[in-house]
Amino acid sequence: MFKRLIIFILILPFIVQAQNIPEVMFLWQNGAPGFEQLKNEKELAKDWWVKNVHNPSITAHYPASGKANGVSVLIFPGGGHRELVFDAEGRDAAQFLNQFGITAFVLKYRLAREPNSPYELGIHAKEDAQRALRTIRANADKWGLQKDKVGVMGFSAGGEVVHWVAFDEGSAVLHKVDATDNQNAKPNFQICIYPGPLGVPDKIPTDAPPAFVLAANDDPCCSAPTLKLLQGYREAGVSVEAHFYSKGGHGFNMGYRSDMKTLSKWPARLGDWLVDAGLGVEAK
């Protein structure tokens, strides 16, 4: 009986992957560095949001059996750094990417603007994102992923997290804990959906990851940062594709619930870009 239990434990990750069941993995064994005492505080979740994240994690969504192509994307849901729009800007995006053979990971990152938060804007969410990227690369062989095809995707405030990691050189570690931190944390490509303004550099570096950016022109928050990204990429001579919709405002998620035909179909434009980007992604 004991031998059978050991065998089951060893093959459990492969069973989870084969059945396409989301798998949750915490980024640090003992909790976030410097905040280990908060590790066991329970998250709060209701309807569309998740809050009170103190033990950052990634939720893995795998493509159907036999469809994975080694490309992976780490997704940062939005929510103004006060909450995480975890389903509409996390799970839904992951399931869309799975259709293209992409393994998707949704990050639960720490929230600096939540009331009484002990975390700093631009510091701890960035640390979580970089640790998640390093975790993906550290386990690339085990998970059947390619280290040079790891992208990031963010919505709204999650787009700001994209900026923090995409325009960082990727090797510095805030708190080095184990061998995972030896991995590089710079993404190979980025996807920004109505991204917020924080973290957009005044000058895009020439080694910036290729970008797909998208927003509505009437978005009072995030159309300007998207335009700034586009112009900066053009000046740097780095590959960028941008889509602007005349209407739609902010927070239309994956567009599935939009009454506008254009917005309801925007993920198809991302699918086209993924196929054309030289990642080895095939049309679904």
DAQUI-V619563 format. One record per residue. N is the residue number from 1. RES is the residue in one letter. PHI is phi in degrees with one decimal (999 if undefined). OMEGA is omega as a letter, one per 20 degrees, with the letter a starting at -180 (NA if undefined). Layout:
# DAQUI-V619563
N	RES	PHI	OMEGA
N	RES	PHI	OMEGA
This chain:
# DAQUI-V619563
1	M	999	a
2	F	-61.5	r
3	K	-62.0	r
4	R	-64.1	r
5	L	-64.0	r
6	I	-61.0	r
7	I	-61.5	a
8	F	-63.4	r
9	I	-62.5	a
10	L	-67.1	a
11	I	-95.2	a
12	L	-55.8	r
13	P	-57.3	a
14	F	-74.6	r
15	I	-65.2	r
16	V	-58.2	a
17	Q	-64.2	a
18	A	-63.6	a
19	Q	-88.7	r
20	N	58.9	r
21	I	-92.7	r
22	P	-55.2	a
23	E	-119.5	a
24	V	-96.8	r
25	M	-131.7	r
26	F	-77.9	a
27	L	-77.1	r
28	W	-128.0	a
29	Q	-61.2	a
30	N	-105.9	a
31	G	98.0	a
32	A	-63.0	a
33	P	-55.4	a
34	G	89.2	a
35	F	-132.3	a
36	E	-57.6	a
37	Q	-67.4	a
38	L	-97.2	a
39	K	-52.3	a
40	N	-93.5	r
41	E	-67.5	a
42	K	-76.5	r
43	E	-70.3	r
44	L	-110.7	a
45	A	-142.1	r
46	K	-156.1	r
47	D	53.8	a
48	W	-102.7	a
49	W	-122.5	r
50	V	-126.9	r
51	K	-135.1	r
52	N	56.2	r
53	V	-86.6	r
54	H	-122.9	r
55	N	-123.2	a
56	P	-55.5	a
57	S	-148.3	r
58	I	-117.7	r
59	T	-107.5	a
60	A	-89.3	r
61	H	-117.8	a
62	Y	-98.9	r
63	P	-65.5	r
64	A	-59.0	a
65	S	-53.2	r
66	G	85.1	a
67	K	-102.3	a
68	A	-64.8	a
69	N	-116.4	r
70	G	89.9	r
71	V	-82.8	r
72	S	-135.3	r
73	V	-136.0	r
74	L	-97.5	a
75	I	-106.9	r
76	F	-113.3	r
77	P	-64.2	r
78	G	-86.6	r
79	G	139.3	r
80	G	67.9	a
81	H	62.3	r
82	R	-111.6	a
83	E	-158.1	r
84	L	-121.2	r
85	V	-80.6	a
86	F	-71.8	a
87	D	-83.8	a
88	A	-68.8	a
89	E	-118.3	r
90	G	-131.7	a
91	R	-57.7	a
92	D	-63.1	r
93	A	-65.1	r
94	A	-62.6	a
95	Q	-66.4	r
96	F	-64.5	a
97	L	-64.3	r
98	N	-57.3	a
99	Q	-62.8	a
100	F	-98.6	r
101	G	80.8	a
102	I	-91.7	r
103	T	-82.9	a
104	A	-117.5	r
105	F	-124.4	r
106	V	-103.7	a
107	L	-91.9	r
108	K	-97.3	a
109	Y	-108.0	a
110	R	-72.9	a
111	L	-112.1	a
112	A	-76.9	a
113	R	-100.9	r
114	E	-68.2	a
115	P	-52.2	r
116	N	63.5	r
117	S	-68.2	r
118	P	-87.0	a
119	Y	-101.2	a
120	E	-106.2	r
121	L	-64.4	r
122	G	81.8	a
123	I	-110.1	a
124	H	-81.5	r
125	A	-63.4	r
126	K	-63.4	r
127	E	-60.2	r
128	D	-62.7	a
129	A	-64.2	a
130	Q	-67.7	r
131	R	-63.1	r
132	A	-64.9	r
133	L	-62.3	r
134	R	-65.3	r
135	T	-63.7	r
136	I	-61.4	a
137	R	-68.9	r
138	A	-65.1	a
139	N	-107.7	a
140	A	-57.2	a
141	D	-63.8	a
142	K	-65.4	a
143	W	-94.3	r
144	G	70.6	a
145	L	-112.2	r
146	Q	-101.9	a
147	K	-63.7	a
148	D	-96.1	r
149	K	-134.9	r
150	V	-112.4	a
151	G	-110.1	r
152	V	-129.1	r
153	M	-140.6	a
154	G	-140.3	r
155	F	-112.2	r
156	S	53.6	r
157	A	-60.1	r
158	G	-65.0	r
159	G	-66.5	r
160	E	-67.9	r
161	V	-63.8	r
162	V	-56.2	a
163	H	-58.7	a
164	W	-61.6	a
165	V	-92.7	a
166	A	-70.4	a
167	F	-104.7	r
168	D	-99.2	a
169	E	-70.9	r
170	G	93.8	a
171	S	-109.5	a
172	A	-69.0	a
173	V	-123.3	a
174	L	-67.4	r
175	H	-136.1	r
176	K	-78.8	a
177	V	-115.2	a
178	D	-154.6	a
179	A	-64.2	r
180	T	-57.1	a
181	D	-73.5	r
182	N	-81.0	a
183	Q	-77.1	r
184	N	-77.1	a
185	A	-115.2	r
186	K	-95.4	a
187	P	-72.4	r
188	N	-88.4	r
189	F	-158.1	a
190	Q	-136.8	r
191	I	-128.4	a
192	C	-116.7	r
193	I	-109.2	a
194	Y	33.9	a
195	P	-73.1	r
196	G	-72.8	a
197	P	-79.8	a
198	L	-66.7	r
199	G	90.4	r
200	V	-77.4	a
201	P	-72.1	r
202	D	-66.1	r
203	K	-132.9	r
204	I	-72.4	r
205	P	-69.2	a
206	T	-71.8	r
207	D	-102.6	r
208	A	-64.0	r
209	P	-65.6	r
210	P	-50.7	a
211	A	-131.0	r
212	F	-117.7	a
213	V	-128.5	a
214	L	-154.1	r
215	A	-162.5	r
216	A	-96.3	a
217	N	-63.8	a
218	D	-94.1	r
219	D	-75.0	a
220	P	-68.8	a
221	C	-94.5	b
222	C	-127.4	r
223	S	-74.3	a
224	A	-64.4	r
225	P	-60.8	r
226	T	-67.2	r
227	L	-63.9	r
228	K	-63.0	r
229	L	-60.3	a
230	L	-58.1	a
231	Q	-64.2	r
232	G	-63.6	r
233	Y	-65.8	r
234	R	-63.2	a
235	E	-65.6	a
236	A	-81.4	a
237	G	72.9	a
238	V	-102.9	a
239	S	-60.8	r
240	V	-149.4	r
241	E	-127.2	a
242	A	-127.4	r
243	H	-129.6	r
244	F	-120.8	r
245	Y	-105.4	a
246	S	-63.2	a
247	K	-137.7	r
248	G	147.1	r
249	G	63.8	a
250	H	-123.6	r
251	G	78.7	r
252	F	-88.9	r
253	N	53.3	r
254	M	-85.2	r
255	G	82.0	a
256	Y	-63.7	a
257	R	-99.9	a
258	S	-76.6	r
259	D	-80.7	a
260	M	-87.6	a
261	K	-59.5	a
262	T	-64.4	a
263	L	-66.9	a
264	S	-65.6	a
265	K	-112.3	a
266	W	-62.0	r
267	P	-58.7	r
268	A	-63.0	r
269	R	-67.6	r
270	L	-65.3	r
271	G	-59.3	r
272	D	-61.5	a
273	W	-63.6	r
274	L	-60.9	r
275	V	-68.6	a
276	D	-83.1	a
277	A	-81.6	r
278	G	77.7	r
279	L	-89.4	a
280	G	85.5	r
281	V	-86.7	r
282	E	-104.1	r
283	A	-59.9	a
284	K	-75.7	NA
